[in-house]
Amino acid sequence: MANYKKLTVWQYSMQLVKDVYQLTKKYPKEEMFALTSQTRRAAISIPSNIAEGTGRQYKKDTLQFLYISRGSLYELETHLSIAQMLEIVNETEFNQIYSTLEIALKLLNGFINSFETRTDLK
């Protein structure tokens, strides 16, 4: 794969990282090494695994990293749901970032599906 930075799914997931960092800045200090750290780590994992996967030589390897990226999206969703449940983020903040997360998930699923059906790769 040529340049992962041109992929809409990578660009969107990078925006998600930025949004997560902005949101988690307001988390309580006692969450710095727990929920804040875990939420940021999950967000960072999404574009990182897309980039790493597209750099792989074999279709199976690429798909494995894309699946990891999708798992990180679900993990991020859970962390954000926990933050909302604990009233660290309000409903408006949650809904705003959740809509970005949903779009990123749709883009990633589409990318995975197109990659799974490609026959020109080994």
N, C-alpha and C positions, 0 to 999 in steps of 0.2 A: 504494500500500500504506500502510496506516494507521501502525502503530507497530512498527518492526522489533524494538524491545526486548521485545516480547511473543512473538516467535518463539522456539520451543524451540531451533531450530538456532542462532540467534544467542546465546542464553543458554548453551548447551552449549559453543559455541566460545569464549565469554568465559571459561568455567571452564578450558578447555584452555589459554588464554593464561596464566591464573594458575598452573596446574600446570607449564607450561613455564618460567615465570620462577622458580618455586621449585626446579625441577630444575636449571636452568642456573646457579643461584647457587653450586653446588658444582663447576662446571667449573673447570679450571685457569686461572690468570690469563693464561697465554700464549694461551689460546683466546678471550679477551675480544673481540678485534676480528676473529675468524674464526668459528669454529663457534658460539660463544655468541651473537654478534650475528646471524648468519644464521638460527639456530634461532628466536630471539625475533622477528626480522622476519617470518619465515614464519608464525609463530603469530599475530602481530598482524594480518597480512594477511587472515586468514580471517574474523573478525567484521567487520573494516573494510569488506571488499568486499561482504559480505552487506548491511550497512547502506547502503553507497553504491548498490548495485544496487536495493534496494527503494525508494530515493528517486528512481529514474529514471522517466521518463514512458512510455517505450516498452518493450514486452515484450522486444524484441531487445536493448536496452541492459541491462535487468535481468538477462537470461540471461547476457550477456557477463561481468558482474561476478560472477555466481554461478559461472561456469566458472573465473574467475580464483581465486575462493575455493577451489574444489575443487583446482585446481593447487597452491595454497599448502598445502593439506592433504597432498598427495603429497610436496611439497618438505619439509615438516616431518617426515613419516615417514622420508624419506631422511636428513635431518640427525640424527634420533634413532637410526637404524640405524648411522650412522657413529659416533656417540658410543658406542654399545654395542660396535661392532667395535673401537674404540680403547680400550675398557675404561674410558671416562670415566663411564659409567653401567653398573650391573650388570643382570643379567637381570631381577631382580624389579622394579627401577625402570622398566626399559624396558617390561616387560609391563603394569605398572600404567598408565603414560601411554598405551601403545599401545591399551589397551582403551577409554580415553576418546576417543582419536583415531578408532578404528573406529566408535564410536557417532556421533561428530560427522560422519563421512563418510556413514554411512547416513542420518542426518537431512538432510544437505545434498543427497544424491542424491534423496531423496524430495521435498524442496522443489523441486529443479530439475525433476524429472519432473512434479510437479503444475503447475508454472509453464509447462512446455513444452506441456502439453495444454489449458491454459486457452484458451477461444475468446472470452472476453469482453474481452480486451485487444488493443490494436493493436500 
